[in-house]
């Protein structure tokens, strides 16, 4: 039996668990120069920063991104990489809590959860069960200005994932039971 992708809240924000965590971070920042582990002068710090930028540039990777727009307005960006028999598909919707009216919040996150509650051809949580049953994983998250859904799955299941995503985007079924279940969450 596959586990529901919503067993735990999906949109957790990182916060300092305890004020001591901030103190520990600051304490290390002040201790490093004294221990000789960090640049001691302003010019040393600038040189280290410049060296770090140079090292970062050496790690740059060029990706051939093929971009196009479908007739329905959906923007598609593809990066092909045949070095592994797996793929990732990420669907990014430009909607989040920023789009909600004051006093009426939670709709973006609510509908993120509703996308797992079934569509015309897929029952409740079935899209996740198919992905996990094929050896993949998937999840979603809602933030300030976007909602993201993703799948990581063996490449021979690409058609299944595209079909499932198009079905729930086109024919999401919002039943009274699913609505009430998510509203109570």
Phi, psi and omega in degrees: 000131181279144179281142178298139178290354182245035179293334179226156179304142185264344186244067177272137176258140178287133176221157177294122182292330184203143180305334180294332179298318177295317179298319179296317179297312179295321180299318178294322180297323179279332183281331184299312179298322182295329181272002181077016182261359180219158180303137184269333182243168180298317181293324176296320179296318179295320179295318179295320180295317179297317179298318181297318179297318179297316178298320180295320179298327180292341180268358182301143179237132176269127178243133175277112181254121175263123183237140176203166180240129178284166180302331181275004178095354180291124177276134181237133176232124185239131171239110180274135177213109184264017182282350179216147181274048180218165176214162173239135171237129179237128178248118183248120176255131183277064178213137180200198184295338178298335182274001183264149179280146178302133181088350179227074185249166177098358184292319180299315180292321177302311182287334171302314179292324180298332180295346178262358189268005174119153179220187184307316185251354181236126178286181181305125179064007184295324181299322177289321179296320178295316180298311181292325178294336178270004179092014181253187173218159180206162176190187180206165177200149179241136179231196183304314186229016179202158172233129186239134173239139178217157174226139166241121190202154175305142189297337179287358177254014180305313181300320180299314181294315179298319178297313181297317179293320179292325180295315182285335175286319183280319190231044177300131178258117179256094180270162178300317180297313180296319179300311181293323178299314182285327178294328180281344184290000000 
